[in-house]
Amino acid sequence: MLHKISANFDSFQSITFQPGFNAILAAKAPGATDKHSRNARGKTTLIQAINYCLGGSLPKPLIPLGPAGWAFTLDIDLFGSTVSVTRFVKGGTRVHLRYPSNLSITLGPYLDDRSTVSVDDWKYLLGLGLFALDRIAESGERAISPRTLLSYVIRTEAVKDPLKIIPQQPAWSSREHVAYLLNLNWQLVRDLSLLEEEAETYKAIAKATSKSLLPTLRPEPELMLELAEAQRELDELKARVSGFRVVDDPQGMIARADRITEELKELRNDAVVDRRMIELYSGSLEEEPEASSGEAEVVDLYTEMQRAFTPSALESLEAVAEFHQQLMGNRRRFLSSELERLRNQQSAREMRIRELMDARNSILAVIDAGGALEELSALQAEANRAATKVAEIETALTTVRDVAQAQEDVRLKKAQLRTETVRDLNGSRRKLDSVAARFDHMMQELYGVGAVLTAEVDDLGYKFTLKVSTSASGGVNRMQLLCFDLTLLAEGVGTKHHPGFLIHDSVIFDGVDPRQVAAGLSLIQQTVEQSGAQYICTMNNNDVPSSIRDQKWFQQGTRRTVLDTEEGGILGTKF
């Protein structure tokens, strides 16, 4: 419980708290005028000062007190003894602790020689002492936070959803901390929410991949086709590199190949001429008459001529025939000799052509498969780029497959963990039924209507729901918040998962019908009396129904009444 809140300035009147019900009221002074107000009397600032001593962030209303050297001191039960914590408004990164000697072993390791402790270590000590929260539970991603737990105990906002401390609180955070306060297995909520986030991430990656929105990730069939094409290109380049021959003078070899080509062109032209001459001579030989047939014709002619010519004339004709015969023989010999020469020349030329063709082909093969050293370097660089492209595609393909496998693994883990969470929830049904019955009883006391607090399992773990069978309004929502907090208080006192005190700012009662305010305050008194807990609230005196204001327990529980005429309100100073 909390014992006292004080400050190092006399203008602030220390407030001592008692077990059970405690109220800080703002009242109208007998001589007050219309210029005075019970608002802005420092009620909320008082709760903020308590929260600040318990490791909270510095609230804006307290910032102006820093330059003057203000510090607040809170006396609180911790580890079975009363500890006084003092924190300066300015530079409050460390807090000063006063404690009995029996806590030296517990607190000593965190204190320096001036008995101060860092705010982070102080939060841990509060988590351990008030909520049985150890280092493991308060460390790591999405861990239970001592400060978030305290925000369920110290309410300065009347949130519409009592399961949250602020409207913007993530679902996983509210579920985890409510589960912890109800003494359920909050780790299941943490693990399932992390898996759900991971699943959503993989789902987003898969969707982006299917639509080719990520440059490095594309659909697997597309990557397979691209890999096959890239691999073929790489294999061709490797083959060219392995067969590459470095040529010292590639340009000289090209010139030599050109000269051979010119010579081949001349040889082929000569071969055409010789082939035509061979065809002509061969045709001429085939057209020559046979010698015997010519002689027979000459003999027949000569016999006929004997009748017409003289012997001397016939002797001349014999000479002509002999000359003709000699001339034809010479012609045949010439043609045969020329044919033989041309054919030998053609064979030699064909051999030369084959030699030149082989030489040119060899040169062209060298030029085609090789070149200068610079060309080999360029070819090797191209092969390296192709290899890099293949490696990149293979990596992308592996990533796509890994994402698909990871997505399937997460789906399987979620299913297994959901089954475990359902099993754990079923094992806690009796306890949850008790909590729900208490919440329902409280709402029945206030409004005479039924209310339920249910728990089920979804993809984020435990899903808690509060429902009241009456029309929703601001007053109903605030009383629902009151009943929920009182339920956590009553159920958590014996579990060590609740500090046993609850603080509400006056905003909790704003807009609530006076009859429900009266019922709510009576319910608070009954709850803390039965559970041995402590309740602290701030209110305007005129918002307290007269039926409650006259009750002895309310009068005894009123720990401070600040008048609307008091300068500076509860703090006793203007700033």
ZAMARGU-4260 file (C-alpha; in steps of 0.2 Angstrom, whole numbers, plus 5000, padded with zeros to 4 digits):
<rodrens>
0) 5000/5000/5000 | 5005/5018/4999 | 5008/5027/5015 | 5012/5045/5011 | 5016/5058/4998
5) 5026/5073/5003 | 5038/5086/4995 | 5053/5096/5000 | 5043/5112/5000 | 5032/5117/5015
10) 5019/5124/5004 | 5014/5106/5000 | 5004/5098/5014 | 5009/5080/5015 | 4995/5067/5013
15) 4995/5052/5023 | 4985/5037/5016 | 4977/5023/5026 | 4972/5005/5021 | 4955/5004/5013
20) 4946/5019/5005 | 4955/5036/5003 | 4949/5052/4995 | 4956/5069/4991 | 4942/5081/4988
25) 4941/5099/4981 | 4928/5109/4991 | 4920/5126/4990 | 4926/5137/5004 | 4913/5146/5014
30) 4918/5163/5008 | 4921/5158/4990 | 4915/5168/4976 | 4910/5164/4958 | 4928/5168/4953
35) 4934/5153/4963 | 4933/5135/4956 | 4936/5117/4962 | 4944/5113/4946 | 4962/5115/4943
40) 4965/5112/4962 | 4980/5100/4959 | 4970/5083/4961 | 4977/5076/4944 | 4994/5084/4948
45) 4994/5074/4964 | 4991/5058/4956 | 5005/5062/4943 | 5017/5066/4957 | 5014/5048/4964
50) 5016/5041/4947 | 5032/5050/4944 | 5039/5043/4960 | 5034/5026/4954 | 5046/5028/4939
55) 5034/5037/4927 | 5039/5050/4914 | 5039/5068/4920 | 5021/5076/4917 | 5020/5093/4909
60) 5011/5101/4924 | 5027/5097/4935 | 5040/5104/4923 | 5039/5122/4930 | 5043/5115/4947
65) 5060/5109/4941 | 5070/5125/4942 | 5065/5128/4960 | 5072/5112/4965 | 5056/5102/4969
70) 5056/5084/4974 | 5043/5072/4979 | 5044/5058/4992 | 5032/5043/4992 | 5032/5030/5006
75) 5027/5013/4999 | 5027/4995/5005 | 5039/4985/4995 | 5046/4968/4999 | 5037/4967/5015
80) 5044/4984/5022 | 5041/5002/5019 | 5052/5011/5007 | 5053/5030/5004 | 5058/5035/4987
85) 5062/5053/4983 | 5064/5059/4965 | 5068/5077/4960 | 5058/5085/4946 | 5073/5091/4937
90) 5086/5078/4932 | 5076/5064/4939 | 5086/5050/4931 | 5090/5043/4948 | 5079/5041/4963
95) 5085/5041/4982 | 5079/5027/4993 | 5077/5025/5011 | 5074/5008/5018 | 5076/4997/5033
100) 5091/4987/5035 | 5082/4970/5032 | 5081/4976/5013 | 5099/4979/5011 | 5102/4962/5003
105) 5088/4965/4991 | 5091/4983/4987 | 5109/4985/4990 | 5115/4978/4973 | 5106/4992/4964
110) 5111/5007/4974 | 5127/5018/4973 | 5135/5025/4988 | 5122/5039/4990 | 5108/5026/4991
115) 5102/5031/4974 | 5096/5019/4960 | 5093/5022/4941 | 5075/5024/4936 | 5077/5009/4925
120) 5083/4998/4940 | 5069/5006/4951 | 5056/5001/4938 | 5063/4983/4939 | 5062/4983/4958
125) 5044/4990/4957 | 5040/4976/4945 | 5048/4963/4956 | 5040/4970/4972 | 5023/4975/4967
130) 5019/4962/4953 | 5032/4948/4956 | 5039/4952/4939 | 5057/4946/4936 | 5070/4951/4924
135) 5066/4938/4911 | 5047/4943/4910 | 5052/4962/4908 | 5065/4959/4895 | 5065/4955/4877
140) 5053/4959/4863 | 5035/4962/4868 | 5039/4959/4886 | 5028/4963/4901 | 5032/4981/4907
145) 5031/4986/4925 | 5026/5004/4920 | 5012/4997/4909 | 5005/4986/4924 | 5006/5002/4935
150) 4995/5011/4922 | 4981/4998/4925 | 4983/5002/4943 | 4984/5021/4942 | 4971/5028/4930
155) 4972/5046/4925 | 4961/5043/4909 | 4944/5036/4908 | 4947/5026/4892 | 4931/5019/4884
160) 4939/5001/4883 | 4944/4996/4901 | 4955/4983/4894 | 4967/4997/4888 | 4976/5010/4897
165) 4976/5022/4882 | 4965/5020/4866 | 4981/5018/4855 | 4988/5004/4865 | 4992/4989/4854
170) 4981/4974/4855 | 4995/4962/4860 | 5000/4974/4874 | 4983/4975/4882 | 4981/4956/4880
175) 4997/4952/4888 | 4996/4964/4903 | 4978/4959/4907 | 4982/4941/4906 | 4997/4944/4918
180) 4985/4953/4930 | 4973/4939/4929 | 4987/4927/4932 | 4986/4918/4915 | 5000/4913/4904
185) 5004/4929/4896 | 5019/4921/4886 | 5006/4913/4875 | 4999/4930/4870 | 5017/4936/4867
190) 5022/4921/4856 | 5006/4920/4846 | 5006/4939/4843 | 5024/4938/4837 | 5020/4923/4826
195) 5005/4933/4819 | 5016/4948/4815 | 5029/4936/4807 | 5015/4928/4797 | 5008/4945/4791
200) 5026/4950/4786 | 5028/4934/4775 | 5011/4936/4768 | 5015/4954/4763 | 5032/4947/4755
205) 5023/4933/4746 | 5010/4946/4739 | 5023/4958/4733 | 5033/4943/4725 | 5018/4937/4716
210) 5015/4955/4709 | 5034/4957/4705 | 5034/4972/4717 | 5051/4968/4724 | 5066/4969/4712
215) 5075/4955/4720 | 5060/4943/4722 | 5049/4937/4708 | 5038/4922/4706 | 5047/4905/4706
220) 5042/4900/4688 | 5048/4916/4682 | 5065/4914/4691 | 5067/4896/4685 | 5065/4902/4667
225) 5077/4916/4670 | 5089/4905/4678 | 5089/4892/4664 | 5093/4906/4651 | 5106/4914/4662
230) 5114/4897/4664 | 5115/4893/4645 | 5123/4910/4642 | 5136/4906/4656 | 5140/4889/4648
235) 5143/4897/4631 | 5154/4910/4638 | 5164/4897/4648 | 5166/4886/4633 | 5173/4901/4623
240) 5185/4906/4637 | 5191/4888/4638 | 5194/4887/4619 | 5201/4905/4618 | 5219/4906/4611
245) 5229/4922/4613 | 5235/4929/4596 | 5250/4940/4596 | 5245/4949/4580 | 5227/4946/4576
250) 5227/4960/4563 | 5242/4952/4554 | 5233/4936/4554 | 5217/4944/4546 | 5228/4952/4533
255) 5236/4935/4529 | 5219/4927/4527 | 5214/4941/4515 | 5229/4938/4504 | 5225/4919/4504
260) 5208/4924/4499 | 5214/4934/4484 | 5226/4920/4479 | 5211/4908/4480 | 5201/4920/4469
265) 5214/4920/4456 | 5217/4901/4456 | 5198/4898/4454 | 5198/4910/4439 | 5212/4901/4431
270) 5204/4885/4435 | 5188/4891/4425 | 5199/4895/4410 | 5208/4879/4410 | 5192/4869/4412
275) 5184/4878/4397 | 5201/4874/4387 | 5200/4856/4392 | 5182/4855/4386 | 5186/4864/4370
280) 5201/4852/4366 | 5192/4837/4371 | 5178/4841/4359 | 5190/4845/4345 | 5198/4827/4347
285) 5181/4819/4347 | 5176/4828/4331 | 5192/4822/4321 | 5188/4808/4308 | 5196/4791/4308
290) 5212/4789/4298 | 5206/4773/4289 | 5189/4781/4283 | 5198/4796/4276 | 5211/4786/4267
295) 5197/4775/4259 | 5188/4791/4253 | 5204/4797/4246 | 5207/4781/4237 | 5190/4781/4229
300) 5192/4799/4224 | 5209/4795/4217 | 5202/4780/4206 | 5189/4791/4199 | 5202/4805/4195
305) 5213/4793/4185 | 5200/4793/4172 | 5200/4812/4171 | 5218/4817/4175 | 5235/4814/4168
310) 5248/4804/4178 | 5258/4819/4182 | 5243/4828/4189 | 5239/4813/4200 | 5256/4813/4207
315) 5253/4831/4214 | 5237/4825/4222 | 5246/4811/4231 | 5258/4824/4238 | 5243/4834/4244
320) 5235/4819/4252 | 5251/4815/4261 | 5252/4833/4267 | 5235/4832/4273 | 5237/4816/4283
325) 5253/4823/4291 | 5244/4839/4296 | 5230/4830/4304 | 5242/4819/4314 | 5251/4834/4320
330) 5235/4842/4326 | 5230/4827/4336 | 5247/4826/4344 | 5245/4845/4349 | 5228/4843/4356
335) 5233/4828/4366 | 5248/4836/4373 | 5238/4852/4377 | 5225/4841/4386 | 5238/4832/4396
340) 5247/4849/4401 | 5230/4857/4406 | 5225/4842/4416 | 5241/4841/4425 | 5240/4860/4428
345) 5222/4858/4435 | 5227/4844/4447 | 5241/4855/4454 | 5230/4870/4455 | 5217/4860/4465
350) 5230/4854/4477 | 5236/4872/4479 | 5218/4877/4482 | 5215/4864/4495 | 5231/4869/4504
355) 5226/4888/4504 | 5209/4883/4510 | 5216/4873/4524 | 5228/4888/4528 | 5214/4901/4528
360) 5202/4890/4538 | 5216/4888/4551 | 5218/4906/4552 | 5200/4910/4553 | 5198/4897/4567
365) 5211/4905/4577 | 5204/4922/4574 | 5186/4916/4578 | 5192/4906/4594 | 5205/4919/4600
370) 5212/4936/4598 | 5222/4948/4608 | 5224/4947/4627 | 5212/4962/4630 | 5199/4952/4621
375) 5201/4937/4632 | 5200/4948/4648 | 5184/4956/4641 | 5177/4939/4638 | 5182/4933/4655
380) 5174/4949/4663 | 5158/4945/4653 | 5158/4927/4659 | 5160/4933/4677 | 5145/4945/4675
385) 5135/4930/4669 | 5141/4920/4684 | 5136/4934/4695 | 5119/4935/4687 | 5116/4916/4689
390) 5121/4917/4707 | 5109/4932/4710 | 5095/4922/4702 | 5099/4907/4712 | 5099/4917/4728
395) 5083/4925/4724 | 5076/4908/4720 | 5082/4901/4737 | 5075/4916/4746 | 5058/4914/4738
400) 5058/4896/4743 | 5064/4900/4760 | 5050/4913/4762 | 5037/4900/4757 | 5044/4887/4769
405) 5045/4900/4783 | 5027/4905/4780 | 5022/4887/4781 | 5032/4884/4797 | 5024/4899/4805
410) 5007/4893/4800 | 5011/4876/4808 | 5018/4885/4824 | 5003/4896/4825 | 4991/4881/4824
415) 5001/4871/4837 | 5002/4887/4849 | 4984/4891/4847 | 4980/4873/4852 | 4991/4875/4867
420) 4983/4892/4871 | 4965/4884/4870 | 4971/4870/4882 | 4978/4883/4894 | 4962/4893/4893
425) 4951/4878/4896 | 4962/4874/4912 | 4959/4892/4918 | 4940/4892/4915 | 4935/4890/4933
430) 4946/4905/4938 | 4940/4915/4923 | 4922/4911/4928 | 4925/4918/4945 | 4932/4934/4938
435) 4917/4935/4926 | 4905/4932/4941 | 4913/4946/4951 | 4912/4958/4937 | 4894/4954/4933
440) 4890/4956/4952 | 4898/4973/4952 | 4888/4979/4937 | 4872/4972/4944 | 4876/4982/4960
445) 4877/4998/4950 | 4864/4996/4936 | 4855/4981/4940 | 4859/4973/4923 | 4870/4959/4918
450) 4888/4960/4912 | 4900/4948/4905 | 4919/4946/4905 | 4924/4933/4892 | 4940/4925/4886
455) 4943/4916/4869 | 4958/4912/4858 | 4962/4920/4841 | 4977/4923/4831 | 4984/4935/4845
460) 4981/4923/4859 | 4968/4927/4873 | 4955/4939/4867 | 4946/4947/4882 | 4929/4955/4880
465) 4918/4966/4891 | 4899/4968/4888 | 4885/4976/4898 | 4867/4973/4893 | 4862/4991/4893
470) 4864/5006/4882 | 4881/5013/4881 | 4884/5030/4888 | 4899/5039/4895 | 4893/5036/4913
475) 4891/5017/4909 | 4908/5016/4901 | 4916/5024/4916 | 4907/5013/4929 | 4912/4998/4918
480) 4930/5004/4920 | 4928/5006/4938 | 4921/4988/4940 | 4934/4980/4929 | 4948/4989/4939
485) 4940/4983/4956 | 4938/4966/4949 | 4957/4965/4945 | 4961/4972/4962 | 4950/4960/4971
490) 4956/4945/4961 | 4974/4950/4961 | 4977/4953/4979 | 4981/4935/4983 | 4991/4931/4967
495) 5005/4944/4969 | 5001/4949/4952 | 4993/4965/4958 | 5000/4978/4971 | 4985/4978/4981
500) 4981/4997/4978 | 4971/5006/4965 | 4971/5025/4961 | 4958/5034/4951 | 4957/5052/4945
505) 4941/5061/4947 | 4938/5059/4928 | 4932/5042/4932 | 4916/5049/4940 | 4913/5063/4927
510) 4896/5062/4919 | 4890/5048/4930 | 4873/5049/4937 | 4874/5053/4956 | 4865/5037/4960
515) 4878/5026/4951 | 4892/5037/4959 | 4885/5033/4976 | 4883/5014/4972 | 4901/5015/4964
520) 4909/5022/4980 | 4899/5010/4991 | 4905/4996/4980 | 4923/5002/4982 | 4922/5003/5001
525) 4915/4985/5001 | 4928/4978/4989 | 4943/4985/4999 | 4936/4981/5015 | 4933/4963/5010
530) 4950/4961/5001 | 4961/4971/5012 | 4966/4982/4998 | 4969/5001/4996 | 4959/5013/4985
535) 4964/5031/4982 | 4953/5043/4972 | 4951/5062/4969 | 4934/5070/4967 | 4925/5087/4968
540) 4916/5087/4984 | 4899/5092/4976 | 4901/5076/4965 | 4899/5066/4980 | 4881/5061/4984
545) 4876/5067/5001 | 4871/5049/5006 | 4889/5045/5004 | 4897/5061/5011 | 4888/5058/5028
550) 4895/5040/5029 | 4908/5037/5043 | 4920/5027/5031 | 4919/5041/5018 | 4923/5055/5031
555) 4937/5044/5039 | 4944/5041/5021 | 4945/5059/5016 | 4963/5062/5018 | 4964/5080/5011
560) 4952/5093/5007 | 4958/5107/4996 | 4947/5123/4996 | 4944/5132/4980 | 4951/5148/4989
565) 4968/5140/4993 | 4982/5148/4983 | 4991/5135/4972 | 4979/5121/4977 | 4986/5105/4983
570) 5004/5111/4979 | 5002/5127/4988 | 5011/5137/4975 | 5007/5145/4958 | 5017/5141/4943
</rodrens>
